[in-house]
């Protein structure tokens, strides 16, 4: 696997290097990307079922819609970032829960859908 900003260590380094305002906005996008990657990784390995994947991706869509509405005035306030961070924390907990709930796609079945 190549080292990109989606890698946790690289992400932490980027956060430290960048200014707090830009880093917060950048971190929101990076975290969203990492969460989508984790969902797809779970789908590939079978630890996230088709239905669980649909629910998790729908949650990601809702977070992106909230972010878009919060950015409608042109900037994210500290309160806006806190709201998004809370939504992303919840989504992360849901992803971990689905990946570890022992519901799996049977190995002999092919992966279907998104």
PyMOL commands that set and color helices and strands:
alter all, ss='L'
color gray80, all
select helices_A, chain A and resi 8-17+20-45+50-73+78-99
alter helices_A, ss='H'
color red, helices_A
deselect
rebuild
show_as cartoon
